[in-house]
């Protein structure tokens, strides 16, 4: 599969090309930069506009074979002479580049959402051009994305408190197809934000259904929660590392039943023993063999839950599942954080909760009242 290049790489390439044209007076329709990964990126330079003191140009974002929402966007760099007599590269965000409004992100509140690695890349490439022509004055670079505000609505930026556009991102400079790292980075950012806001507890759910369930059932706004996707184990590791004291995991039976078997990445390509675990727990509660056989034939956990409900053993089975889930979560955390869980099904609502989960309802309600 073909890898692509980050918005940070595009911004750095556009800035380098614009700086070259400004400082040499020559046209540039192609430029090469070296990404932090060590892979060279040769970009086509588009939509060039030039004056004596300012050059603006763009690079089209290419996400490779990764389904990146920013693919195809034009990342512009506008480069002009700065006011300082010292050799300073000032980097600003223009239209379509988000602005940080919450703590805990890569950049401080009020700054353009251009992360530190892209900023370093831009500075490095522009300084290279300055050295090429022996220019020792200051340069101002403004990065903009005309479609950035619309694109940002399809990203995590609104949840993270980044308003007005997309972020200029990338730690390696390249986009690896179907990379999990971007998801893990987002989880870490959301956890870090919550810690920076002064909370030592966090509610987590694998996906939007879990967050919606929390909001509908407990009145807890999904924007206060962290979506961990399939990376339950990694999320616990990060929560421990960041110093959280308590974690509540709320999720659909289809995801969390896997955790009852010690599976910490719940993606189907990693493992799928949902029916086997449900059947094993049903055997423990002496559910009949015909119903056990039906569970093995189920395509969904919702269907299996209906069979367990018909057996009149649903509650003890789900209580046992919740106990096993907490056992493996606590084992992953090595006792460094208190962990509770709530299981639900779309048809039946809450199926089970851990013993200490009740205390979370008061805690989350108090927080919700303070923040509304």
N, C-alpha and C positions, 0 to 999 in steps of 0.2 A: 504494500500500500504506500501511496505517495504522501510524504509529510509536507506540511505547509510552513508558513512563517507568521509570527505573531504580529499583533498591531504595533508592538514595540519595535520590531525589526523594520516594519513598513515606515514608521515614523522616523527612525534613524536613517534609513535610506533616503527618504524624501528630504530630510534636513541636510544630509551630506550633499545631495545633488544641488539643492538650493544654495547652500554655502559656496559650493564650487562655482556656480554660475554668477553669484554675487561678487565673489572675490577675484575671479579671472575674467569675467565678461564674456565667457564662452558658453555656448549651448551644450546641454548635457541631456541625452535621452536614455542613458543607461548608467547604472551605478552599481558597484559591488561593495558590500560590507561584510565583516566577519561577525557572526553571531557568537554569543557567549559559549555555545555548544562547540564552537570551533568549525562550524559549517559555514561556508561562504554563501551569501545570498546576492544574486544579481537581479536587480529590479528594473523594470521599465518605468521611465519617468513620464508622467502624463500631465496634461493641462498646465503647461508652463506659462507663467506671466512674469515679465521682467521690467523693472525700472532701474534707474541708476543706483538707488539705495535700498531696493527691496526685490526679492525674488520669491515667488510662490509656485509650488509644484506638488504633484500627488503621486502616490503609489497605490495600486489596487491590492487590497488584502486578498491573499490566496491561502486558504486554510488547508490545501491539499485534499486528502480523502477524509478529513475530519469534518463532521457535520457542524461547522462553526457558523453561528448566526451572523458574524461579521464578515464572512467571505463575500468578496465583491465590493465591499465598501471602499471608498476612496479616502485614504489617509493623507491629509495635506500638511505640508510644512511651509511656513512663511518665515523667511530669514531676512533680517535687516541689521544695519549697523547699530550697536548699542551706544548709550550715552557715556559710559565709563571709559576712561583712558586705559584702564587695566584690562588684562586679557581674561574676561569673564564670559562664560556662556550662560545666558539666562534662558530658562525654559518655561513657557507659559502654555496654558490651555485655552483654546478658542471655542468657537461654536461646535457643538456636538461632542465635546469632551466633558465628561462629568465633573462635578465639583463635590468634594467630600464634606459631609455635614455631621458625621458621627465619629466618635473616637474608635480606636482599635484597628484602623486600616493602615495601609502602607504609608500613606501621606497624612499630614495633619489636617484638622478641620479647616476648611476654607481654601485648601490647595486644590489645584487641578488634579484629577485622578490619573496622573501619569506616574506609574510606579517607579521605584528607585532604580531598578535594572534598566528599563527603557531610558530613563534620564541619563544614566551612565553611558548607555550606548550612543545616545544622541550627542552627548558632550564629547565622547571619544572620537566619533566620526567627524564632527565639525572641527574639533581641534586638529585632526589630521589634515584637513584642508587648510586651516590657518597656518600650520607648519609648512605645508607645501608651498605657499606663496609668501611665507614670512610675515604674516599679518599678526600684530601683537595687540590689537585693540579688542573691544568687546563685541559680542554678537548676541542678538535676541532671536530666539526660535519660538514660534507659536505653532502648536499642533492643533489641527481642527479636523472634524469629520462631519461634513454637511448633513449626512443622514443619521448621525450619531444619536440624536434624541429619540428618534423613532425606533432605531435598533435596540436602544437601551431598555425599552419596555419589555423586550423578550429575554432580558438577562436578569441576573440576580441584583443588579445595581439598585433598583428601588428598595429592595429588602435591606441592602447594606447601607442605605443612606447616602448613596451617590446620585445626585440629581443633575438633570440637564444633558446627559449624554453617556457614552460608553467610557470604559476605562482603557487606557493604553497600558497593556500588560505584557508579561512574558519574562521568565527567568532564564530560559535557555535560548530564546530567540526563534525556536522552531515549534511547530505544532505537530505532535505525533498523533497519527490517526487513532481515534477511539481511546485517547489517553485518559487514564483514571486520575492522573495527577491534578488536573484542573478541578475535578470534583473534590478531591482531598484538600486542595488549597482553599477552596470556597468554604468547606466545613471548618477549617482552621480559622479562617477570617471571621466567620460568624461566631464561633466560640470565643475567639479573642476579643471581639467587639463586646460580647456580653460580659466578659470578665472585666474589661476596661470600664464598663458602665457600673461596676461595683457589685455585681451579683456573684455569689459563690455557689449557686445552684443553677441547673439548666435542664429544660425540657427538650427532649430529642424525639424525632420520629423519622422513619425511613422515607416517607414521601408525603405528598400533598393530602392523600386520603387520611393519613394519621393526623395531620395538622388540622384538617377540616373537622375530624371527629372530636379533637380536643376543643375546638372552638364551639361546636354545636352542643357537645355534652357538658363541658365544664366551663364554657364561657371564656376560655383562654385564647387570646388572639394569636393566630398562627405566626404573625410577625415577631412574636417574642420567642418563638421556638427555633430550633436548629434542625434543618433537614439533613439527615446523615446518609441518604440513599441506601446502598447495600453495605456500606462500610461501617458496620456497627462496632466491630473490634477496634478499628482505627480511630473511630470517634471517641471511644472510651479511653484509648491511649492518650489522645490529645487533651481530653478533659482532665485526666490525671496530671499530665504534664503542665497544664495551665493553672492547676491548683484549685479546681472546683471541689467542693465538699459533697455535693449531692447531685445525682442525675436521675431523671425520670425518662424511661423509654416507653413510648406509646406506639403501638403498631397493630396492623392487621394480622390475624392468625396465620395467613399465608406466608408472611415474612418471618414473624417471630417464632413460629413453631420450629423453624430450622435452628434457631438459637438454643432451643431446648435440647438439641443434639450436639451442642458445642460448636456450631457453625457460625463464624464471625463475619463472613462475607456471604450475604444471602442471595447473590446473583445466581440465577439458574445454571449458568455455565460453570459455577464453582461447585455447587452441590444441590441436590434436590431429594430430600428424604421426608417430605411433608407427610405423605400418607403412611409411611413406615413408622414414623414417630407417633402419629395419632393412633395408629393401630396398636402400637406397643402400649401406649398409655391406656387404651381401651381394654386391652387384655388384662392389665393390672387391676382395672376396676370390674373385671369379670363380665364384660360385654360378650354376648353370644357370638359363636363362630360365624354364623350367617351374616351378621352385621359387620364383623371384622372383614369378611370377604368383600362386602359392598364398599367398605372404606378403601380397600386397595384398588377398586375399580373406579373410584371417583376421579374426575378430572380437576376439580377445584376443592379447596379447603372449605368453602362455604357449603358445598354439597355434603362433605364429610361431617361438618358440624350439625347439619340437619339430621343425619343418621344418628349421631351421638345424642342429639336431643330426643329423638324417638326412643332411644334406649333408656331414657331417664337417668343417664349417667353423665350428662354434659358437665354439670358443675364440678364434681370431684375430678373429672379428667382435666378440665381447664385449670382448676386450682393446682393440680399436680404439674401441669405444663408451665404455669407461671413460676412455681417453685424451682423447676429445673432451669428455666430461663434465667432467673436471678442467680442461681448457683453458678452458671457459666459466665454470666456478666461479672459477678464478683470475683470469680477466679481470674478473669482477664485483667481486672483492675487491681488484683493482688491485695485487696482489702484497703486500698488507699482512697476510696470514694464510696459513699453510700449509694446504692443503686436500687431503684424500684421499677416495676413495669406494670403496664396495663395492656391487656389483650382485648381486641374487639373483632366482631364480624359485621359485615354490612347489614345482614338480615337481623341479627340478634343483639346488636349493640355491644355493650361491655360484656365480655365473657369471664374475665378474671382480673384480679389485681393482686399485687404483692401485699404483705401485711402492713407495711408502712406507707403504702400509696395514699391512704386516706388523708394523711397529713399534708400531702401536696395540694389537695383541693383548697384548703385554707390559704396556703402559701401563695398559690397562683392567683387566687381571688384577690388577695391583698395587693399583690403586684399590679394586677389588672386595674384595680381601683385607683392606685397611685398614678398610673400612667395614662388614664383616660380623663 
